[in-house]
């Protein structure tokens, strides 16, 4: 006896879109938790880059390396840690300084990028999850109409209006995730650019 695949799949869709809404709710909690965590992280990692690199350059031009190291230790951020790594390897030569700073930047990048893959994935896929819920809801609405034709169009309209909520919720999850992903990605690029500028400054004054 053959299996009616359409009938089997229809049975699954008749559970309705409510479980999709719960999934989207869980994803929204995850998204906002990541946004909050990344916001706190980048706020704490702020650095007045222009003033720092100017002060660092002045100390290096005077060959006051110990003061330069102290300056980096006072402002514990990604950029200053890169500078400190280079300064601490100064006695090993130019190549060691350059390599140690480049290695530190590569190794630290995963901390800067943490959570961004999840935000990007949610931003790209949450609308599709919402749309999936809407499709399921519409299928269920038409099935209800076929089972209770006396209800008329009101049965379908009520079901469709409920189903469209899934699409709306999907967009509500996706939009903040996309905005946050773009903003944090830009901050990561800025911090990496700052670190590279600091690295070049240290190598120039060596």
N, C-alpha and C positions, 0 to 999 in steps of 0.2 A: 504493500500500500504506500503510495507516494505521499510526501509531505507537502502540504499547501503552504509554501513559504510566505506568501502574502498574508494568509490568515494568521500565521504564527507571529509575523512582525506586527500585524494589526493588534494582536493581543497585547504586545509590549507597549505600543503607543497609547493604548486605552488607559494606561495608568495616569495619563495626563501630564501636564507641564509643571506640576507642583514641585516634583523632585528637582527639576532643572532650576527652579527659583531658589530652592534651598542650596543647590550647588553654587549658584551665582552669589548668593548671600555669603557663603563661606569664602568664596574667592574675593569678594569685596572686603571682607575683614582682613584677609591675607594681604591684599593690595594696600589698604590704608596702614596696616602695621608696618609694611616695608617702607612706605612713603614717610611715615613718622620716624622710623629708625634711621633712614638715610638723611632726612632733614636734620635730625639731631647730630648725626655724624659730621655732616658738612659744615654745620654751624660751628661746632667745636673745632673743626680743622681749618677755620678761616685764618688767613694770613694777609697782612697788609704788604703785598708783594713789592710794590714800588719802593716803599720806605725800607723794607728789609734788604732788598738787593743793593740799594744805594749805600746803606750802612755797611753791609758786608763788603762791598767793593772798596769803600774807603779804608776799612781795616786791612783788607788784603793788599791794597796799594802801599800801605805803611808796613807791611809784613808783620802785622800784629795777629799772628795766627791763633794764639791762645785766647785773645779777646774775641776773635771770630768764632771759635768753638763755643765759647761761653754764650755768645749771642744766639747761636743755633740751639743750645740747650735751653735757653730761656723761652724760646718760642717753639715748643715741641709740636711740629706739624710735619706732614709728609715732605714738603719742600725743604724744611730746615734739616730734617733727618738725612736727606740726600746730601746736602751741603756738609753736614757733620761727618758723614761716611767718607766723603772725598778728603776732607781736611785731616781726618785721622789716618788716612793712608798716604799722606803727603811725603813721608820719609821713604816710601817704597817706589817713588817715581811717578812720572806723568801717566804712564800706561796703567799702573795700578790704581791711581786715582780715578781715571776715566772708567776703567772696568768695574771698579767697586760701586761707583755711582750709577752706572748703567744697570748693573746687576740688582742693585737695591730698587731701582724704579720698576724693573721687570717683576721682581718678586713681590713688590707692594701693590702692584696694579690690581691683583685679585681682591684686595680689600676695598679699593675704590669702586670696583665693578660689582661688589657683592649685592645680590638682590635685583640687579638691573635686568638680568635675563628673564627672571620671573615677571617683572613689570612689563617688559617688552612682549612676552608671551601672552600675558593677560590682555594687554592693549590690542594685540592683533586678533586674539581668538575669542574674547568674551562676547563680541557681537554675534559671532557664529553660534556660540552656545545659546545665546538668547534667541536667535533665529530658529535654532533647532527646537527649542521649547515652544516657540510660536507655531511651528509646523505641526508638532505633536498635538498641541492644543486645538488647532484647526481640524486635524483629522478626527480627534475625539468629538469635536462639536458636530461635525457632519455625521459621525456614527450615532451620536445621540439623537440627531434629527431622524435618521433612518429607523431608529428603534422606537421613537415616539413622534411620528409624523403629525400627530394632532397638536403638538406644541407649536408648529409653524416656524416661520423665520426667527421668532424671538428666541427659540432654543439655540439656533446657530449664532445669532448676534451676541447673545450672552457668552457663549463659549469662545467666540473669536475675540471679544473684548478682553476676556481674561487671558487668552493666549498672547495677545499683543503686549501684555505686561512683561512677558519674558524678554522680548526684544528691547523694551525700554530699560529694563534692569541691566541687560547686557551692555547697552550703551553707557549706562551710569557707572558700570564697573570699568569699561574700557577707556572712557575719556580721561578721567583723572590719572589712570595708569599711563596712558600715552603722554600726557603733559609732563608727569613726573619723570618718566623715562627720558624724554628729550632734555629736560632741565638737568637731570643728574648726569646724563651723558656729556652735556656741555661742560658741567663743572669738572668732570673727570679729565676732559681734554685740556681745560684751562690749567688744572693742577699739574698735569704731565708737562704741559708747555712751560709753566713756571719752573718746574724742576729741571728741565733741560736748559733753560736760560741760566739758572743758578749754576748748573754744572759747567756750562761754557764760561761763565764768569770766573769760577774757581780755577779752571784750567788756564784761562788767559793770564791770571795774576800769579800762577805758579812759577 
